[in-house]
Amino acid sequence: KYSIDVYRFMAIASVHDARKAGAEVVKQVSNPLVSGLLYPLLQALDEIHLGVDAQFGGVDQRKIFMLAEKYLPHLGHKKCVHLMNPMVPGLSGTKMSSSEADSKIDLLDDAQLVERKLSSAICAPGVSADQGNGVLAFLKYVVFPLTKPESGLLIPGHSQPYHDYNSLEADYLSGHLDSDTLKHAVVKCLNSRMDVIRADFNTPEMAHLVEQAYPSSEANGLSNAPGWFAALRDTIWRLLTAYLPFISSGIENLSVDSNEPTNGSSSGIPEKLSALEEQLAPIGDRSSLLSALREEFPDADDQLTACVRRVDRLRFLWSVTPTGLPHLGHSIPLRKLARLSQFDGVHIVILVNNVAAHLRGSCSWDLVVPRGEFCRAVLSALFIALGGRREQFTCLLGTEFQCSGDYMLEFYRLVSLVPESDCAAASDCPTSVAEQQEDDTSTNDPSSDGGSARCALGQLLMPCTDLVDTVYLGAHVRLASADRVRKRGLFQKGFLSKLTSQPAPVHLSHPLLSSLQVDSTSTGSAGTSVTVVRPMRSCPPASRTECAAAAQALAILAEDCSLPLVEPPAPGAEKTVLQGLKRRLKRAFCQPGNVAVNPVLELYRYVVLPDISGTAPLIIPRSEKNGGPLHICSPDGAVDCTSRWVALQTAFSQEILHPGDLKPAAELALSPANPEGVASRLSEALPPWPQLMQLLDAAFPQPVKQTTGKGKAKGKKGTNTGDGDAVCNGHSTAKGDATSQQTTGDTLDPNRLEIRVGRIITAKKHPDADSLYVEEVDFGPTLGHRTVISGLAGLYPLELLQGRCGAFVTNLKPVRMRGLESQ
């Protein structure tokens, strides 16, 4: 549960807020470690999972307590009471810091070291403890509380003891006591108390324990000294019992857990993968496997050759973040992996990283598992449909191991080693850390909320979880896009050796299917148009997205850019895979003669052509009016996939092949009606449709809208889903009686109206009605011209309508009015 809350917290806390919370407790350097950002979140969660009602901390913890009070209610937790104690100033005149040895007194410092530190301490005349006098602060907060009130503190050279600190401070500020006298008194008092601790640790066994816990060369041996904390705790308790009269002896109730720190539970996934591979035959023909690898991945280098020759069983890892519906672009890496699974000794592992989907803000935590299960079902079926061997295939969910104790310990260890700049360079944060730091220093309002305008901490730390995935799952080879491979390579080069001594995995890149739509932007003084091609991305179904009308329109546009393998069927439509294929291909970008940017041609290259056998001809169906069927043949008669692709490119660039013929051909090839196509095989490999729809509905539930009762308080926004997620993620976590909920499709909502601006081309009176005008309205290239009949006669002059722009509702049903149709 703690690990789950860590992920939920990272998903909603911004880097800005995390940095601000740790500003007074984390050492400020030019390029800090990302552990300094995670530390405030962990401390805030400690109070929840320890079940406390109040948390103690120094005044420097104030901003961490503010972070807890701001975010913990969004995770469904109550607020705790926060109590702050004053801070003891450092002996060097600055804040006491564990990184500055002379500013503090360690519990195991020997008597000579204590005397040296206090002798060199700054104790300026006329400066009180509250003003930063570290020697006086030790007297106030350490010496006097450990002094019995009836005996008091005897200062050398003074006959009468001091029974309270205030009288001592007054004498020092007035000049009756000098600094050397105070330092001597503090040395004497501290050493007499610390002798209790030194006595317990003055044995060879305890000295070895200290060296294990805090090695002089590297401070990472804490796990080798499990008894360190228990021994020190018992000793401090004896010290307090001896000198504080209000504390009773005995420590049986001090701890509710065992003395040994726990390493947490293990997921068992690494052991299960190894056990599965022991049942697989080892690599047989290494030369054939290397040839297949070089054919599938032309950028493979000597590192891959060495890897194949080093191991008997090769483990491939490809991860996908289920931010939306699995799409046809996922078939590119899966086709390569399916082919490689035909070789003995090759183990294909697919990671559906549903935890990463939550860290990206794509789904709430209660939908993480259903989202992963649906994507696992679809991608597993796609792997089988592409010819993969089921016995050499494993599909994992991130939630099956990423919350386990052994995984989280590796994650914590890594974040304590990675600077923010390295994490930012390898992440997908929209705003660089440097820009955020500049923004943080430019604001003087401590209450200013960066909110969603800044990168979430979970996004920044995703390179760390990604590297831990690689090591934890024991991958020999990882597949990803070229940009992801570049970022992983840089991050791995800097930090992999700090996690494991195993050889570095090989990273191979695969192409990405382009979005069906492209962006055209004008740049330069001449206003030249630049076409921006983006990769096809997963997106939630627009029909399952509950948000404002503007966001709903964007969701529909995003949906038209992709080709989901399985999506919610439209009312009355046939339930089949690639349901929106015809509509989306019809709208796809496909300029005549343009082979540089052409998503439809890419579909042929990466999806259609690999499914055509070498003996079958490549024929583009055409009507007799347009020249009849077009046979695509390479000049040398070669029938391999590459040669056919070159021939297809040539025919399209020379405009022998027109988009009007290419799109229907692609639709026919990808249709489930084509028995040789991937869609047909996918339909057979998928679970039964009722079961698949149950998985889909659980992963992307229908948006619901709660009705507000009469007695309910007004003013509630209803946007909190219990774990800090916005409602506009295509889901809702609202719970209640079924009678108090109804789908948005059954409600009258003005957001459902599509309102567009159109220019009135012509306007005239209705021939059969004097109160009506008939206007011809231009709505641009998307909708074209429409006839609109309005009741403006007598309200607005007819001659002023022509050429004017107006707002029109464009998604209403056409209606006939006095014999003419209003669209």
N, C-alpha and C positions, 0 to 999 in steps of 0.2 A: 504493500500500500504506500509505503514511503517513496519507493521508486516511481510509482505511478504519479504521485503528487509532484515529484521533481519534474517529470515531463510536462504535466499540466501547467505547472508554475512557469517553466521555461517558455511555454507556448504563448503566454499572455504578458509576461514581464518584458519590457523593452530594455535594450542595452543601456539606454539613457538612464532609466530608473535604477537598474542594477548597479551601474557605476556610481550613481549619486548616493545610493544606500551604503556603499562600502567606502565612500570617500575618506572617512575619518578612521577606519580600521584597517584598510588595505594601503600598503605603502605606495605612494604615488610616484611613478616613474614614467619615462617617455613612452615605453612600449610594455605595458603591464601584462601579466599572465591572465588568461581568461578565467582561471580559478578565482581571481578576485571578483569577477562578476557573478560567479555561481555561489560563492560563499555566503552572501547575504540571504539568498533564497533558502539555502540549506539550514541556516540558523533560524529563519522564520518558520520552517517546517518542523524543526526540532520540538518547539513548544507544543505543536499539535499532536505529534506522534508519541510524545512522552506523557501526554494527557495532563499537562500542568495547567493551573489557573493563572499563574503569574510567572514572569521571567525577569530575572535580575540581569543587569548589565551596567557597564559604565556609561557616562554621559556621551561617550563617543559611539555608543550603540544606538543613539536616538534615531538616526536615519534608517537603520535596519528595522527598528520597531515600527517606524512609519511605513516602510515597505510592507511589513506584515499586515498592518491594519488596513492598508489600501487593497492588497490583492487576496489575502486569505478568505475574506467573505465571498469572493468570486469563485473560489474553489469549494465553497460549501462549508467552510470551517468558521467557528466562532472566533471573536476577538479575545485575546488574553490581556490581562493586566501587565503593564510594563513598568518596572521599578528601576530607577537609575541611581547608582551610587557615584560619589565624586571620584575623580581620577587622581592617583598619586603622581605628581610631576616627576620627570626623570632627573637623575642626579647631575646630568650634564647641562641642565638648564632648558632642555626641550622635553617633548613628550617621551615618556618611558616606552622603549621599543625593544622587542626581542631581537631585532637585527643590529642594535647598538649595545654591545656588551657593557660598556661603562655607564650606561644610563639606568641600569637595573641591578638588583641583587638576586642571583639565582639561588634556589633552595639548596643546591649542592656546592655552592661556592665555599672554599675553605676559609678559615679565619683570616689568613693573611690577605687573601683576595678581597674579602669584605672590607678589611681595614684600608686597603689600598684604594678601592673604589670610593669609599666615603671620605678618605683624606683628600682626594682630588675632586670631590663633588663641589659644585657651585652653591655657596650659601651666602648670598649677598646681604649686607647689613640693611636693616629696615624693610626687608621683603618677607611677607608672611607666606604661609603655606598656600593660601588661596591665590596668591600672586605668582606662584611658581617656584617656591623654595622647596626643593626636593628633600632636604634634610629635615626641615620642620614637618613636611608632609609625612615622612616616615614616623616621626614622633607622634603625630596626630592620629594617623590611621593604622599604624602597626604596633608601635611600642606601648602607648597608653592602653589600647584595648587588651593587650596581653599582660598588663600590670594589675596586680590585685589592688583594689581601691583602698583597703585599710593600710597597706604598707606604703603605697605611692612610689614615685620614681625619685631616686636619690641621685643628684647631679654632683660629680666630683667637685670639691671646693665649696660646697654649700651644706650647711648643717641640717637644714630642714628639707624634707622631701616635697616634691610637687604631687598633689593629689588630682589635679586636672590639667588638661593641656592649655587652657586659656591663660592661666596665670604664668605658665612657662613662656608662652609666646609673647605675652606682654613684657616680661623681663627681657626677652631677647630684643624685641623691637625698641625698648628703651635704652638698651646698651648695657644692662646688668649682666647679661650672658653673652659670651663671644661664640663664634662659629666653631672653633676648635673644641671647645668644651661640649657643645652639642654633638659634634661628630663623634667624639669619644664615647659619650653616653649611648648614642645609637649603636656604635660598634659593639660595645659591651653587652647591650641588651639583645641585639640580633644574634650575636655569636652564641650566647648562652642558650637561646631558644633553638637555634639551628643545630646545636650539638646533638640534639635528639635525633634529627634526621641524619646527620653525618654518621652517627653511631650505627644506625641500621644499614647504611650503605658502605661501611668501612670494612668490607669483606671481599675476598677475591671473586666470589660468586656474584655479588651485587655490582662490583666494579665491571665485571664482564657484561652484566645485564645492561648497565648504563651505556657501555660501548656499543652493544647491539642496538639499543633503542635510538641512540644518537651517535652514529659513527662519526669519527673525526674527519673522514674523507668524503663521505656522502650521506646525507640525511634521508635515507630511504629504507632503513632497516627496521622500521617499527614492527612489521609483522613477524620478525624473528625474535622479538622479546615480548611474548604475550603476558608475562607477569609484571611488567614494568609499572603499569598504572595501578594495579592492586597494591603493590609494595609501597609505592609513594603515597597512595591514599591512606593506607593504614598508618603510616608514619606520621603524616600530617594530622590525622585524627588523634593520635596519642599526644602530639604536641599541643593541640587545642584543648584536649581533655585535661592536660596537666596544668595549663595556665589560665583557662577560662572557667571560673567557678560555676557558671550557670549551665555547663554542659556535663551530662552524666557520662560515665564510662560505658564502653561497649560499642561495637560496630555492627551488631547483628542486623540492624534495621537500616544500615546506611545504603545498601544496594539491594535492588530487587532481582538482579541478574547475577550470573556467575562471574567470577573474577576474570575469566579469560575472555578477551574480545572475540566476538563471533565474526566469521568471514561470510555469513549469510548462506543462502541456499544456492545450489547450482541448477541450471536449467536441464542439464544432461544432454543438450543438443550436440555438443562436440563429440561426446562418446557415442551417441546414436549414429552420427554420420560416419564415424570410424568403423563402428560395427557393421553398418550397411556396406561399406566399401570392402570389408573383409570377405563378404559374400560374392563380390564381383570378381570376375577373372582379371588378372593383371594385364597391363598393356602388352599386346602381342607384337604386331608389326609397327614399330616406332617410325619407320621411314614413311609408311603410308599415312600415318597420323600426322607427321610433320608436313607432308605434301598437302593434305587436306587443310591443315591450319594455315599454311602459306597461301592456299587458294582462297580461303575464306577471309583471311586477314593479311593483305599484301604488306602491311606495315610491320609485320612480325619480325623480330630481330633475333640475334644470337642468344639473348636471354631466354627466349621461349624454347629454343633448341636445347639449351642446357637444362631447362626445367623438365622437358619431356624425357630426357635421358637420365635425370636424377631420380625420378619417382616411378613407382610401379603403378600407381593409380593417380590420375590427374583430375583435380577437383576444380570445376569451373563455377564461378559465381556471377550472376547477373541480378541486380536489384532494381525494383521498380517501386515508385511511390504512388499509391492509389489515391491521387488527388481527385480523380474522376473516373469515368468509364474506361475500361481497356479498349484501345483502338487498333486499327489495322497496322499502324506503324510499329506496334510491338511484335509483329510477325517477322521483322527483319532480323533482330538478334536471336529470336527463338528459332528461326529457320536455320541459322548457322549452328546453333547449339544442338538442334535436332539432328542435323547431319553428323556432327561430331559424336553424338551419342551412339552412332552405329559402330564405333570402334570400342573394342574391349578396354577396360580400365579407365574409361572416361565417366566421371560422375558429374551430372549437371545439377546445380543447386540454384533455385530461383528464390530470391528473398522479396516477398511482398512487404515492403517496409511501411506498415500502417502507422507505426509510431511517428515516422518522419512526416506522414500526411497530417498528423495532429500538430507537430511542431511547425509546419508550414501554415497552419491555420485553415486547412482545407476541410477538416471534419472535427466534430466534438469527440471527447473521449468515449462517450457511450456508443458512438458509431464506429470506433476504431476496429473492433473485432469483426462486426458484420461487414464493414467495407473490405477488410482483408479477406474474409471468407469468400465473398463474391468474386473478388479479383483472382483469388487462388483457383476457384472453380473454372473461370473463363480462361485464364492463362495456361492452366494445366491441360485443358481440353485443346487449346491452340497448339501446344507443344506436341500432343499426340496427333493432331490433325496434320501437322507438318512432318510427320514421320519419325518423331522421337521415340526412343525405347523407354517404356514406362519403368522398367526395373532399374534403370540407371538415372532416374530423375527424382528429385526431391524438391518440394515447394514448401517454404517456411514462411510464417508470419513473424514480423518483428516482435509482437507481443509474446511470442512463445519463448523468447530468451532475453530480450532487451531490458526486462524488469528484474532479472535474477540478480542475486547478490554478487556472484563472481563477475558478471558482466559490468555491473555498476562500479565495482572496485577498480576495474581496468579503466573505465571511463573517468572516474575521479583522478586516477593516477595520471592519465593523459592530460587532462585539463590543467593539472598543476605544472605542466611542462611547456604548454603552448602559449606564445604571446598572442595578443589580440590581432596584431597586423597579419600574422600568418593565417589565423583562422578566418579573418575577413577576406584575404586573398583567395582562399580555397572555398569560400561559401558563396551562396547566391543572394546575399543581403543586397537589397536595392540601394542602400546608402552605405558608403564606406565608413569604417570606424573613424578614420581621420576627420571626415566631415562631421561626424557626430561629436567628436571631441571638440572641434571648433565651435559647434553649436552649443555644446554644454558650457564652454567658457564664455560665450557671448551673452548668456542669460543670467540675470541676477535675481530672478524670482525663484526661490527654492520650491515653491508650490506649483511651478509650471509643469504641466504633464505632457511628456513627449507622446504618449499614447500610441495609436496605431500608425502615426506618421513616421515612426522610427522602426528599425529592424527589431524583431523579437529576439530575445536571447537564444531561444531554441534554434532559430535559423543560423545565428552566428556560430553555434556550437555543433552544427551538423557535420562539418568535416571531422570532428573528433569522434562522433558516434559512427561515422562511415569507416574510419580507420579501425576502430575497435571491432566493427562487423567483420572486416577483412581478416583480422587476427583471430577473432573468436571462432569464426566458421572455418578457419584453416584453408582459405582459398589459395590455390596455386596460380589461377588466372582469373582476372576480372574483366568483364565487358562493360563498355559504356560508350557514350558519345565522345567525339574527339575533344570537345571542350572539357568534359568531365574527366577524361583521361589525363589531360594536361594538368588540371588542378589537383587531381589525386596524386599524380607523379611528384609534383612539387611538395605537397604536404607529406607524402610518404617518405620522401628523401630526407626531410628534416626530423621526423619523429617516429618512424617505424622501428628503428633500432633501439629506441627507448622503451618499446613495449615488448619486443620479442627478439630472440637471437636467430630465429628461423630466416631462411633466404627470402628476399623480397618477392612478392607476387608479381606476375607479369600483367600489365594492363594493355588490353587490346580495344581498339575503337571500331564501332560499326556506324554505318550511315543512318541518318534520320530521315523519315518521310516528311516532306514539306507540308505545311498547312494548305488546305484547298483554296484559301483566300490569301492574297498578298496585300501589303500596304504600299501605297504610292504617296510619297511626300515630295514637296517642292523645296528645292534648296538652291542657294546661289542667287546672285542678282538677276540672272536671266530667267529664274523660275523653272529650271530644268527639273524634270520628274525623276525620282530615284525609287526603284522598286525594292522593297524590303521583304525578304522571304524569311518566315519564321518556321520552326519545326512544328509538326503536328503535336498537339498537347492533349492530355486527358482533361475532360471537363465534366462536371456533374450535369445530369439531364436538366435542361431548362424547365421542363414541366414539374420537376421536383425542387425547384429553387424558390424559396419564399423571401422576397425582398421587394424593394421599390420598383416602380415601373422602369426607370432608367437602367437599373441593374438587371432587370429581367430582359430588357432589350439587348444588353451586352451579353447576357448568358445565351440568348438565342443566336447571336452572331458568332460567339465562340463555338457553339454546338455545330454550326454550319461549316466551321473550319476543320472539323475532325470527322473521322469515320468510325464511330463506336461499333464494336463487334456485337454487343448486346445492349439494348436500351429499352426503356419502357415503351410498349407498343402504343401506337395512336389508337383512339377509340374506333373500333370496327375494322382495324387493319389486321392483316395476317401476322401471326407471331412467328418471326423468323430472324435470323442473324442479319447484320448489315441492313437493317430495315430502312434507314434513310438514304440508302446508296443512290437511288435515282435522283432524288431531289437535290442532294448535295453535289453530285457530279454535274448536274445541269447548271448549278451556280458556280462551279469551280473555275478558277482562273486558267485560261488556256488560249493564249493569243496565237493566231495563225503564224507559222514559221518561227515562233519563239521556242527554242529548245534550251535556252539558258535558264529560264524560269518557267517551269511548266509542271505543276503538281500531278496532272493527269498522266503525262509521260513517265513521271517517277513511279506512279502506281504500276505501270506496265513493267518498268525496269526491275523493281524490287519485289513485286507481288505476282504479277501475271506471268511474265516470261519464265521464272523458275519453275512454274507448274506445268509448262508445256514440254512434253517429252521431245527428245531429239529427233524422232521420226515424224512427228506431227508438224505440218506446215503452219506458219504464222499468217493468218488470214484476217484482214479487217473487213467485216461485212459492210457492204455499201449497196445502195439501190442501183438499179440499172440506169436510172436517170443520171446518177453521179459517177457512172463508169463501171459499176459492178464490183464484186469482191476484189479487194486489193491484196495481192500476195507480197509479203515482205520477205525478201531474200537478200542475203549478203552476196557481194560480187563473186566471191570465191566458192559460194555454195555451202559455207560452213553453217552448222545448225546449233552451235553452242550458244549459250545465253548472251555472252558478250558480243558475238558477231551479230546476232539478231537485234540486240539493242542498238548497235551502231547503224544497222540498216534502217531501223525504225526512226532513229534520229534524223538520218539523211532524208528519208521520205517526208518527214514533217517539216524539216527546215526548207526543203525545196517546194513545200506546199502541195506536194502530191497527195499528202494526207491532210485532211482538214479537221479542225476541232469538232465540227458537226458529225464527223464519222468516228473520230477517236473516242469521244465520250460514250456513245452508245456501245462501242466495242468493249471499252473498259467495264461498262455496266454489265454487259452480257458475260464477260469473263469472270467477274467477281460475284455474279449473282448465285444464290444457292441453287438455282435451276441448272447451273453448269456442273455436271457430275465430276468433272476433272478439276474444278476450282477449289480453293481453300475454304470457301464458305460452306460448300456442300460437306466436306469432310469435318469441318468444325461443328456443323449441326449434328452429325452423328456422334461426335466425341463429347458434346456437352451433356450435362445431366438432363433428365426429363424437364420439359418446359415448365410445368407447375412448380417443380422444386427450384428451378432456376429463377422463376419470378418471385418465389419466397425469399431467396437470397438477395435478389435485386431490391425488393421492397424493404428488407431489413437494412441494406446498405445505403439506400437512398429513399428514405420514407417519404410518403406523401406529406406535403406541408399542411399543417393543421393550424387552425385559428381558434383560440379560446374566446368564448363569449363571456362578457363581463356581467356578473350577477348584479342584482339591484343593491345588495347590501355591501358590495365590495368597495374598497377605498378607491377613490379616483386619483389620477396622477401617476399611476404605476406605468412605467414604460414597457415592462415585459420583455426586455431584450436580454436579460441575464439567463443563460441556460444552465447555470449551476457550475460551470467550469470555465467561465470567462470567454466563451466563444460567441461571436456575433451570430444573430439569427439568419443573416444573409449568406449562409454557407450551404444552402440547399437542404437544410434539415431543421428540425425543431425537436427539442427535448422536453417540451411542455407535457406534463402529466396531469391526468384528471379523469373525471367520469366521461364516458364516451358520449353521453348526451350533451356535454358542455363543449364539445369540439365539433367542428365541421370543416371539410376541406374548402380551400379557397376557391375551387372551381364552382361551388354551389352558392357563393355569396355575391352580392352586388357590390363591386369594388370599382371605384373610378379609375384605379390604377390599371384596370384591364382595358381601358379605352386607348386606342392608338390615334394620337392627334398629330397631324402633319401640317406643315405650311405649304400652301399651293398658290400659284399665280393664276388669276382668272384671265383666260385668253379671250373668250367671247361671253357675252351676256345678252339674253333676250327674254321677252315675255313668253310664258307658257301659252301655246296656241289655244288651249281649252280652259285656262284658269287665269283670271286677271290678277289674282293675289300671289301668283307664283312666278319666280324667275327660273330660267334654265341657263346654267353656266357651264362652260367647258373649262376645266381646271387642269393645269399642268403641275404634276407632283414630282417631276424630275425623272431620271432614267429608270429608277426602281419600279415605280408604279405607272409612269406614263401619264396619259390624259384620261380624265374621268368626267362623266356627266353628273352634275350636282343640281338638284332641284331644291330651291330654298323659298321660304315664305317672306322674302324681303320686300315684296311689292308694297308700295305705300309707306315703307319705313326707310328706304334708302334709294336715292336716285339711280336709275338704271345706267345712265351715261357715265357715272363715276365708278362703276364696278369694274369695267374693263381695264386690265393692266394692274389692278390692285392685288395685294397678297392677303390671304386670310388663313385662319386656323380651321381645319376640317377633321372630323372623325372619320377615319378611313378603314376601320375594321368592322363596320356594321353590315348587316345583310342588305343587298340591293332591294329596293322597294319601288314598285310601279305607282306613279302618282299621275292620275288623269291620263293614262295611256302611255306615258313616258317613264323610263326606268331611271331612278336616281341611284348612282353608285356610291 
